Structures are given as C-alpha cells and as structure tokens.
Amino acid sequence: MNLVEIFKDFSSGKSIDSPTMVRVLEDVFRTLIKKKFTTDENFNIIVNANRGDLELWRVREIVPDGEVTDELSEISYSEALAVDDDYEVGEECYQQLFLEDFGRRSIMAARQTLISRIMDLEKDELYKQYTEREGDLVLCEVQQILKREILVIDDSNGRELVLPRVETIRGDYFRKGDMVRGIIKEVEMRNNNNPVVIVSRTDERFLAKLMEQEVPEIEDGLITIKGIVRIPGERAKVSVESYDDRIDPVGACVGMKGSRIHGIVRELNQENIDVIPYTNNTSLYIQRSLTPARVSQIDLDMEGRRAKVYLEPDQVSLAIGKGGTNIKLASRLVEFEIDVYRNNEVEIDDVDLEEFKDEIEMWVLESFKSIGCDTARSVLELSVEELVRRTDLEEETVRNVVGVLAAEFDDVEGAAAQNDEAAPAAEAPAAAKASAAAPAPESPAEEVTEAAPAAVEETPEPAAETESPAEEAAAEAAAPEEE
C-alpha cells in the first residue's frame, strides 16, 4: 500500500503547500513508529512530496556481539553484517524499513490519521484565505438551491460558498448554473468547527465594490466613498467626495447619461441610488441627504444628534419617501435623528396639556382632551364660546385656562384676541352695539352726555361709527361741554 500516493490523491485540488504536506507526513509516520518501537529518536524519515517517494531509516550504533545494552539505539556486529558486509564496530548502521513491516492495521490507522490531519489543514487554510478576503467581490456559479440558502461555487478556486436567502435582494431569482456576484461577508464556524463562507448581496460593501468596479476614479483614489446606506432592492444613498477640484464626484459616479450607474442599478434589481456630494457642513449634509426634497430650514441639536427640518407642505412627502425609506436612509447616512415639520409649523412650539397639571386641575384638562384638544395650541385655536359650548365648562373657567396657556407662549396678542370677546374691561364696543340696537331715548340730552364720556373713557379705542340717532344726539350734547 502506497500511503504517499493515497495522500496525493486525497490532497489533489487542495490548496496545501509542499512544506506543510511534508510536515504532516512526517508527523503521521513518527506516530506510526512510536506505536511499534515506543520511540522515534533513532529514526530518519525522508519524504519527497513532489515525486511521492518515502524512505524510513532506522539508525543504531554497531557494538561487539554480546555487548548490546539498548536494543533501540545499539545493534550487534553480526546483525549489522546481515544488513551490509562493509560495516565495522563503532559505525552507525542504517537499516531501511518498509510500510509492510508495520502491518495492515497500523497502516490503515495511519491513513485515517493522515486524512483527518489534511481535513483540519484544509479547514484552517479555508478560514485563513477567506477571512483575508472579507469585503472582496466574488463571482460564483449556482450549484444547488435549498430552502434557506443557495450553494455556490467560487469561480476562482472551485470552493463551495453559501448565499443565504436573507442575504439576497428582493426579486433575485437563480437557477442552477447561473453566475451571481456578491461580497464575501464573513466566515462562520458551524458544526464541528467547519468554516462556512457567507456571500451577501445586501451588504453596503457590495454596492461600494460595484461602484469601484464601474468608476475608475474611485479605484484610482481620486474619489472616495464617505458613506453608504441601503434598503436592499428599494433605495440606497451614497455620499462621495473628490480629492481633485477638477472632478465632479457625483457626475463621475453617474457617468454620461447615467451610463455608469445604470449597470449597478441593473445588478441590484432596479434599486434606486442617490449619489450626493459629501461635506463637513452638517446642515448642508442633512439637506443633501434628503434629496430630492428641498429643505427650507434646519435646527440642529448637536448633543442629542437630532435635527428639525422644515419644508414646504408639498416637499414633506418627498422627504419622507415611500414607506419612510428616504428619511430613514438620510438619518442613517448623517447619523442624526431627523424630524420633519411643515413650514407653517416653524413658529409653533406646542405643549401637551398635561404639562399644565400644576396650574390647571386635571379634570379640567380631561374635559379639553375629550373634545380632541390635547395640546395648548389646539385649545387656543378655538374661541372661548366654542370651548364653552363643546366642553360644558363655565365661561370663567375656560377664560382662566386660555389665559394660562397663552401666558406660556408669551403670546400677548393671542391672549388679547381671546379675552376681547367678552372681557369686563372691553365693554365699550358692547355698549355701542346695544345703543345702536335700542330706540332713541326720550330723556333730555344731559342724561346721554353723562353715559357717553364714561363709555369713551373705558374704551381704549373709539367706538365704532354708527348712524343711530341716539349717538348723534350724544355727540352734539357733548361738544359744548368739552368746550
């Protein structure tokens, strides 16, 4: 039985170098020798892995007959002559051993040990090789389609890789023999420490490698990719920066009439790709990340990593995107939590009604909540009469609540607008309206003149003009007195 030939057949196609092969063979045969002779100190093993030659030599010192004290290291002169007639006492006797001398059972055990060692070496080599290639683009051929994963063959070396279903893009459909591109994501150690190479088509690095392949400026280092975020099969955002002022990074990535980016889009099953220029200006970077929406104003909270973005009403849907994809990707790209507001909400700092529970009784707040007014602004937007009618609260209670809420915003005009409707200090307009509706009094003009100045003094502004006869009489009577 030629163990070396068996080894050569087994290791064909394996990426194991010759020095490693020789070392393994020596270890296996030394183990075989130890089992038979209890030691391997006086044995030489010569292996030629290229030619398949194997030689085992036992080396012992020649001593006179009857003076052998250690049979493992010494041989008698007469025994040495049986090996070779030219030996003399004091020389070393080299005696060749053959595999057949160890017995069939020992050779089969050595063969199993050899196969096990080679498999371990193959695992180590596979793990090392693909760990160093993590993040590299790989072209594979589909070998077998399973329920949860697809087995593919690396086109460069014929090794079997795994493409899990969760790492495929929505819409991917493969048949046996199809060629598929992906990224080497990681090497997992599964049952019995077997390394499994995971291929991915959803990883951000896959898009980066595709762009590097399609855009020479990226491969040459003139343009660098600063960030990539993806929702595989739906949308992706890529920020790029140019180190050469003469090169437009976005234009270089897109290509003439989209010639460069279209190939990538087809590879990713029509995934929409937004390419934006990178900048250190955080506000501008956020604004660009929300493309195609046009941003009107941005308020940043650098400590909390939050951004309030204000847009025109027709731009809000563009900023959010279908299913919220656009704003999600923008938040991940700039690493800020983005809140979107319409422009008519720019000056509205609304406050929840529960924030006023220290000043307003809770049952009152619950009455406002029951009609759908959960915030202070929603209460102030309604008139006092409307609030009284809908809540069944007393008018005085409603006015007190409106005053507290308006004071919170320092909204003097808003509070005045609410209180002017029936405030005690603003009775002059009401008096004017009452006098206009009443018939002309029969009493002397003097009686009218006593009430008219009082109404004028209490009224901050002149009373509304009216064509009532009573007011004309009051004006004529008051003119002589003022003179």
C-alpha positions as CSV (number, residue, x, y, z in Angstrom):
1,M,0.0,0.0,0.0
2,N,1.5,3.3,-1.1
3,L,0.5,5.8,1.5
4,V,2.1,8.7,-0.3
5,E,0.0,8.0,-3.4
6,I,-3.1,7.9,-1.3
7,F,-2.2,11.2,0.2
8,K,-1.5,12.7,-3.2
9,D,-4.9,11.6,-4.5
10,F,-6.7,13.0,-1.4
11,S,-4.9,16.3,-1.5
12,S,-5.4,16.9,-5.2
13,G,-7.2,20.2,-5.7
14,K,-6.5,21.3,-2.1
15,S,-4.5,24.4,-1.5
16,I,-1.8,22.9,0.7
17,D,1.8,23.8,0.1
18,S,4.6,21.2,-0.1
19,P,6.3,22.1,3.2
20,T,3.1,21.6,5.0
21,M,2.5,18.4,3.2
22,V,5.9,17.0,4.2
23,R,5.5,18.1,7.8
24,V,2.1,16.3,8.1
25,L,3.6,13.1,6.6
26,E,6.5,13.1,8.9
27,D,4.2,13.5,11.9
28,V,2.0,10.7,10.8
29,F,4.9,8.3,10.3
30,R,6.6,9.2,13.5
31,T,3.3,8.4,15.3
32,L,3.4,5.0,13.4
33,I,6.9,4.4,14.5
34,K,6.3,5.3,18.1
35,K,3.4,2.7,18.3
36,K,5.7,0.0,17.1
37,F,9.1,0.9,18.7
38,T,7.9,3.1,21.6
39,T,10.2,5.9,20.4
40,D,11.2,7.7,17.2
41,E,14.6,9.1,18.4
42,N,16.7,6.8,16.2
43,F,14.6,7.0,13.0
44,N,15.0,9.2,9.9
45,I,12.0,9.9,7.7
46,I,12.7,11.2,4.2
47,V,9.7,12.4,2.2
48,N,9.7,13.7,-1.4
49,A,6.2,15.1,-1.8
50,N,6.7,16.0,-5.5
51,R,7.7,12.5,-6.6
52,G,5.8,10.6,-3.9
53,D,9.0,9.0,-2.5
54,L,9.0,7.8,1.1
55,E,12.0,6.3,3.0
56,L,12.1,5.2,6.6
57,W,15.6,4.6,8.1
58,R,16.5,3.1,11.5
59,V,19.9,4.3,12.8
60,R,21.8,2.3,15.5
61,E,25.4,2.1,16.8
62,I,27.3,-1.1,16.0
63,V,28.7,-2.8,19.1
64,P,30.5,-6.1,19.5
65,D,28.4,-9.2,19.9
66,G,27.0,-9.7,23.4
67,E,27.5,-6.1,24.5
68,V,24.1,-4.7,23.4
69,T,22.6,-2.8,26.3
70,D,19.9,-0.9,24.5
71,E,18.3,-2.5,21.5
72,L,16.7,0.8,20.5
73,S,20.0,2.6,20.0
74,E,22.5,-0.3,19.6
75,I,22.9,-3.3,17.2
76,S,25.3,-6.2,17.4
77,Y,28.1,-6.6,14.9
78,S,26.7,-9.8,13.5
79,E,23.3,-8.3,12.9
80,A,24.9,-5.3,11.2
81,L,26.8,-7.6,8.8
82,A,23.5,-9.0,7.8
83,V,22.4,-5.6,6.7
84,D,25.7,-4.7,5.0
85,D,29.0,-6.6,4.8
86,D,31.1,-3.4,5.0
87,Y,30.0,-2.3,8.5
88,E,32.6,-2.1,11.3
89,V,32.2,-1.9,15.1
90,G,31.7,1.7,16.2
91,E,29.9,2.8,13.0
92,E,26.3,3.6,12.6
93,C,24.1,1.1,11.0
94,Y,21.3,2.4,8.7
95,Q,18.6,-0.1,8.3
96,Q,15.7,0.7,5.9
97,L,12.1,0.0,7.0
98,F,9.1,-0.6,4.7
99,L,5.4,0.1,5.3
100,E,4.6,-3.5,5.1
101,D,6.8,-4.1,8.2
102,F,4.2,-2.2,10.3
103,G,1.2,-4.4,9.5
104,R,-2.0,-3.6,7.6
105,R,-4.0,-2.5,10.7
106,S,-1.4,0.1,11.7
107,I,-1.2,1.4,8.1
108,M,-5.0,1.8,7.9
109,A,-4.9,3.7,11.2
110,A,-2.2,5.9,9.9
111,R,-4.2,6.6,6.8
112,Q,-7.2,7.8,8.8
113,T,-5.0,10.0,10.9
114,L,-3.5,11.4,7.7
115,I,-6.9,12.2,6.2
116,S,-8.0,13.8,9.5
117,R,-4.9,16.0,9.6
118,I,-5.4,17.0,6.0
119,M,-9.0,18.0,6.6
120,D,-8.0,20.1,9.6
121,L,-5.4,21.8,7.5
122,E,-7.9,22.4,4.7
123,K,-10.3,24.0,7.2
124,D,-7.6,26.2,8.6
125,E,-6.5,27.2,5.1
126,L,-10.1,27.9,4.0
127,Y,-10.7,30.1,7.1
128,K,-7.5,32.0,6.7
129,Q,-7.9,32.5,3.0
130,Y,-11.5,33.8,3.1
131,T,-11.0,35.8,6.3
132,E,-8.4,37.8,4.5
133,R,-10.8,38.3,1.5
134,E,-13.7,39.6,3.6
135,G,-15.2,42.5,1.7
136,D,-14.0,41.4,-1.7
137,L,-16.2,40.9,-4.7
138,V,-16.6,37.3,-5.7
139,L,-18.1,35.7,-8.8
140,C,-19.9,32.4,-8.2
141,E,-21.8,29.7,-10.1
142,V,-25.0,28.5,-8.6
143,Q,-24.6,24.8,-7.7
144,Q,-27.7,23.9,-5.6
145,I,-30.7,25.8,-4.5
146,L,-32.0,24.9,-1.0
147,K,-34.9,26.3,1.0
148,R,-32.9,28.7,3.2
149,E,-29.7,29.1,1.3
150,I,-28.1,28.7,-2.1
151,L,-24.9,26.8,-2.5
152,V,-22.5,28.5,-5.0
153,I,-19.0,27.6,-6.3
154,D,-16.3,30.2,-6.2
155,D,-15.3,30.7,-9.9
156,S,-11.7,31.5,-8.9
157,N,-10.8,28.3,-7.0
158,G,-13.8,26.0,-7.1
159,R,-14.6,26.1,-3.3
160,E,-18.2,25.9,-2.1
161,L,-19.7,29.0,-0.6
162,V,-23.1,29.8,0.9
163,L,-25.5,32.5,-0.2
164,P,-28.3,32.7,2.5
165,R,-31.8,33.8,1.3
166,V,-31.7,36.7,3.8
167,E,-28.6,38.0,2.0
168,T,-30.3,38.1,-1.4
169,I,-32.0,41.1,-2.9
170,R,-35.8,41.1,-3.2
171,G,-36.5,39.9,-6.7
172,D,-33.4,37.7,-7.0
173,Y,-34.1,34.5,-8.9
174,F,-31.4,32.0,-9.7
175,R,-31.2,28.7,-11.4
176,K,-28.5,26.1,-11.4
177,G,-25.6,27.2,-13.5
178,D,-26.4,30.9,-13.2
179,M,-23.5,33.2,-12.5
180,V,-24.0,35.5,-9.5
181,R,-22.0,38.3,-7.9
182,G,-21.7,39.0,-4.2
183,I,-19.5,40.1,-1.4
184,I,-17.6,37.8,1.0
185,K,-19.4,39.0,4.1
186,E,-17.9,36.7,6.8
187,V,-16.6,33.2,7.6
188,E,-18.8,31.3,10.1
189,M,-17.7,28.3,12.2
190,R,-20.5,25.8,12.2
191,N,-20.8,22.2,13.2
192,N,-17.5,20.6,14.3
193,N,-15.8,23.8,13.6
194,N,-16.4,23.7,9.9
195,P,-15.8,27.1,8.3
196,V,-18.6,28.3,6.1
197,V,-18.1,31.3,3.8
198,I,-21.1,33.6,3.7
199,V,-21.8,35.5,0.5
200,S,-24.0,38.6,0.6
201,R,-25.7,40.8,-1.9
202,T,-27.4,43.1,0.6
203,D,-24.2,44.3,2.3
204,E,-23.3,48.0,1.8
205,R,-19.8,46.9,0.8
206,F,-21.3,45.1,-2.2
207,L,-22.6,48.4,-3.6
208,A,-19.2,50.0,-2.8
209,K,-17.3,47.3,-4.7
210,L,-19.7,47.6,-7.7
211,M,-19.1,51.4,-7.8
212,E,-15.4,50.8,-7.5
213,Q,-15.5,48.4,-10.4
214,E,-17.6,50.8,-12.6
215,V,-16.0,54.1,-11.7
216,P,-12.2,54.3,-12.4
217,E,-11.8,57.4,-10.3
218,I,-12.9,55.5,-7.2
219,E,-10.4,52.7,-7.9
220,D,-7.6,55.3,-8.5
221,G,-8.4,57.0,-5.2
222,L,-9.4,60.3,-6.7
223,I,-12.9,59.9,-5.4
224,T,-13.7,58.3,-2.1
225,I,-17.0,56.9,-0.8
226,K,-17.7,58.5,2.6
227,G,-20.9,56.6,3.4
228,I,-23.3,54.1,2.1
229,V,-26.8,53.1,3.4
230,R,-29.2,50.7,1.7
231,I,-32.6,49.2,1.9
232,P,-31.8,46.4,-0.5
233,G,-33.9,46.3,-3.6
234,E,-35.6,49.6,-2.8
235,R,-33.3,52.5,-2.3
236,A,-29.7,53.4,-1.5
237,K,-27.8,56.6,-0.7
238,V,-24.1,57.1,-1.3
239,S,-22.1,60.1,-0.3
240,V,-18.9,60.7,-2.3
241,E,-16.0,63.2,-2.0
242,S,-13.5,64.2,-4.6
243,Y,-9.8,65.0,-3.8
244,D,-9.4,66.7,-7.2
245,D,-11.3,70.0,-7.6
246,R,-11.5,69.4,-11.3
247,I,-13.5,66.2,-10.8
248,D,-17.2,66.3,-10.0
249,P,-17.7,63.3,-7.7
250,V,-21.5,62.9,-8.5
251,G,-21.0,63.3,-12.2
252,A,-18.2,60.8,-12.3
253,C,-20.2,58.2,-10.4
254,V,-23.3,58.7,-12.5
255,G,-21.5,58.8,-15.8
256,M,-22.6,60.2,-19.2
257,K,-26.4,59.9,-19.3
258,G,-26.2,57.6,-16.3
259,S,-24.0,55.0,-18.2
260,R,-22.0,54.0,-15.1
261,I,-24.8,54.0,-12.5
262,H,-27.3,52.1,-14.8
263,G,-25.1,48.9,-14.7
264,I,-25.1,49.0,-10.9
265,V,-28.9,49.6,-10.8
266,R,-29.5,46.6,-13.1
267,E,-27.2,44.4,-10.9
268,L,-29.2,45.4,-7.8
269,N,-32.7,44.7,-9.4
270,Q,-33.5,48.4,-10.2
271,E,-32.6,49.7,-6.7
272,N,-32.8,53.5,-6.7
273,I,-29.4,55.0,-5.9
274,D,-29.0,58.6,-4.7
275,V,-25.4,59.9,-5.1
276,I,-24.8,63.0,-3.1
277,P,-21.6,65.1,-2.5
278,Y,-20.1,64.9,1.0
279,T,-19.5,68.0,3.1
280,N,-18.3,68.7,6.6
281,N,-21.2,71.2,7.0
282,T,-23.7,69.2,9.0
283,S,-26.7,71.3,8.0
284,L,-25.8,71.2,4.3
285,Y,-25.1,67.4,4.5
286,I,-28.5,66.8,6.0
287,Q,-30.1,68.9,3.4
288,R,-28.4,67.0,0.6
289,S,-29.2,63.6,2.2
290,L,-32.9,64.4,2.0
291,T,-32.8,64.7,-1.8
292,P,-35.0,65.1,-3.8
293,A,-36.8,67.2,-1.2
294,R,-35.9,70.9,-0.9
295,V,-35.3,71.9,2.7
296,S,-36.3,75.4,3.9
297,Q,-34.7,75.5,7.4
298,I,-32.8,73.2,9.7
299,D,-32.4,73.4,13.5
300,L,-29.6,71.2,14.9
301,D,-29.1,69.7,18.4
302,M,-25.5,68.5,18.2
303,E,-25.5,67.0,21.7
304,G,-28.7,65.0,21.2
305,R,-27.8,64.3,17.5
306,R,-31.3,65.5,16.4
307,A,-32.3,67.7,13.6
308,K,-35.5,69.6,13.0
309,V,-36.1,70.0,9.3
310,Y,-38.8,72.4,8.0
311,L,-40.1,72.1,4.4
312,E,-42.9,73.4,2.3
313,P,-46.0,71.2,2.5
314,D,-45.5,69.8,-1.0
315,Q,-42.0,68.7,-0.1
316,V,-42.8,66.7,3.0
317,S,-43.8,63.6,1.2
318,L,-40.6,63.7,-0.9
319,A,-38.5,64.0,2.2
320,I,-40.2,61.1,3.9
321,G,-40.3,58.9,0.8
322,K,-42.4,55.8,0.1
323,G,-42.8,53.9,3.4
324,G,-40.4,56.3,5.1
325,T,-37.4,55.0,3.2
326,N,-35.9,58.3,2.3
327,I,-35.9,59.8,5.7
328,K,-34.7,56.5,7.3
329,L,-31.7,56.3,4.9
330,A,-30.9,60.0,5.4
331,S,-30.9,59.6,9.2
332,R,-28.6,56.6,8.9
333,L,-26.3,58.4,6.5
334,V,-25.8,61.6,8.5
335,E,-26.1,59.8,11.9
336,F,-28.8,62.3,13.1
337,E,-32.3,61.7,14.2
338,I,-34.3,63.8,11.7
339,D,-37.8,65.2,12.5
340,V,-39.7,66.7,9.6
341,Y,-42.0,69.8,10.0
342,R,-44.1,71.8,7.6
343,N,-43.2,75.5,7.2
344,N,-46.4,76.7,8.8
345,E,-45.3,74.9,12.0
346,V,-42.0,76.7,12.2
347,E,-43.1,79.1,15.0
348,I,-45.3,76.6,16.7
349,D,-43.8,75.2,19.9
350,D,-46.7,73.2,21.0
351,V,-47.0,71.9,24.6
352,D,-49.0,68.9,25.8
353,L,-51.9,69.8,28.1
354,E,-50.6,67.5,30.8
355,E,-47.6,69.9,31.2
356,F,-50.1,72.4,32.9
357,K,-51.4,70.0,35.5
358,D,-49.7,72.0,38.2
359,E,-51.7,75.1,37.3
360,I,-54.9,73.6,36.0
361,E,-56.9,70.9,37.6
362,M,-56.7,67.5,35.9
363,W,-60.5,67.2,35.4
364,V,-60.5,70.4,33.5
365,L,-57.7,69.2,31.3
366,E,-59.6,66.0,30.7
367,S,-62.6,68.0,29.5
368,F,-60.5,69.6,26.8
369,K,-58.9,66.3,25.9
370,S,-62.4,64.8,25.5
371,I,-63.1,67.2,22.6
372,G,-59.8,66.4,20.9
373,C,-57.7,69.3,22.2
374,D,-54.6,67.5,23.5
375,T,-52.2,70.5,23.2
376,A,-52.1,74.1,24.2
377,R,-52.2,75.4,20.6
378,S,-55.2,73.2,19.8
379,V,-57.1,75.0,22.6
380,L,-56.0,78.5,21.7
381,E,-57.1,78.0,18.1
382,L,-60.8,77.8,19.3
383,S,-62.8,80.7,20.5
384,V,-64.0,80.9,24.1
385,E,-67.6,80.5,23.1
386,E,-66.8,77.4,21.1
387,L,-64.8,75.9,24.0
388,V,-67.7,76.6,26.5
389,R,-70.2,75.0,24.1
390,R,-68.1,71.9,23.4
391,T,-66.8,71.2,26.9
392,D,-69.8,72.4,29.0
393,L,-67.4,74.2,31.3
394,E,-68.1,77.5,32.9
395,E,-67.0,80.5,30.9
396,E,-64.8,81.8,33.7
397,T,-63.0,78.5,33.9
398,V,-62.4,78.5,30.2
399,R,-61.0,82.0,30.3
400,N,-58.7,81.2,33.1
401,V,-57.4,78.2,31.1
402,V,-56.9,80.2,28.0
403,G,-55.0,82.9,29.9
404,V,-52.6,80.3,31.4
405,L,-52.0,78.7,28.1
406,A,-51.5,82.0,26.3
407,A,-49.1,83.2,29.0
408,E,-47.0,80.0,28.5
409,F,-46.2,81.1,24.9
410,D,-45.9,84.8,25.9
411,D,-48.5,85.4,23.2
412,V,-49.9,88.7,24.3
413,E,-51.8,89.2,21.1
414,G,-53.3,85.7,21.2
415,A,-54.5,86.2,24.8
416,A,-56.0,89.6,24.0
417,A,-57.8,88.2,21.0
418,Q,-59.3,85.5,23.2
419,N,-60.2,87.8,26.1
420,D,-61.6,90.7,23.9
421,E,-64.6,88.6,23.0
422,A,-66.2,89.2,26.4
423,A,-63.6,90.7,28.9
424,P,-65.0,93.1,31.5
425,A,-62.5,95.8,30.5
426,A,-63.8,95.8,26.9
427,E,-67.5,96.7,27.4
428,A,-67.4,99.8,25.3
429,P,-67.9,98.0,21.9
430,A,-70.8,96.1,23.5
431,A,-72.3,99.3,24.8
432,A,-72.0,100.8,21.4
433,K,-73.7,97.8,19.8
434,A,-76.5,98.0,22.5
435,S,-77.1,101.7,21.9
436,A,-77.2,101.2,18.2
437,A,-79.9,98.5,18.5
438,A,-82.1,100.5,21.1
439,P,-84.6,103.2,20.0
440,A,-83.7,106.9,20.7
441,P,-84.2,107.8,24.3
442,E,-86.9,110.4,25.3
443,S,-84.9,111.7,28.2
444,P,-83.0,115.1,27.9
445,A,-79.7,115.2,26.2
446,E,-77.9,115.7,29.5
447,E,-78.7,112.1,30.5
448,V,-77.0,110.8,27.4
449,T,-73.9,113.0,27.9
450,E,-73.3,111.5,31.4
451,A,-73.1,108.0,29.9
452,A,-71.2,108.9,26.7
453,P,-68.0,110.2,28.3
454,A,-67.9,107.2,30.6
455,A,-68.1,104.8,27.7
456,V,-65.3,106.8,25.9
457,E,-63.0,106.7,29.0
458,E,-63.3,103.0,29.5
459,T,-62.9,102.2,25.8
460,P,-59.2,102.0,24.7
461,E,-60.2,102.8,21.1
462,P,-63.0,105.0,19.6
463,A,-66.3,103.3,19.4
464,A,-67.4,102.0,16.0
465,E,-69.2,104.6,13.9
466,T,-72.9,104.2,13.7
467,E,-75.8,106.2,12.2
468,S,-78.0,105.8,15.3
469,P,-79.9,109.0,16.2
470,A,-79.1,108.4,19.9
471,E,-75.3,108.6,19.2
472,E,-75.7,111.7,17.1
473,A,-77.6,113.4,19.9
474,A,-75.0,112.4,22.4
475,A,-72.2,113.8,20.2
476,E,-74.0,117.1,19.8
477,A,-74.6,117.4,23.5
478,A,-71.1,116.5,24.5
479,A,-69.5,119.1,22.2
480,P,-70.5,122.2,24.2
481,E,-69.4,120.6,27.5
482,E,-66.0,119.8,26.2
483,E,-65.5,123.4,25.1
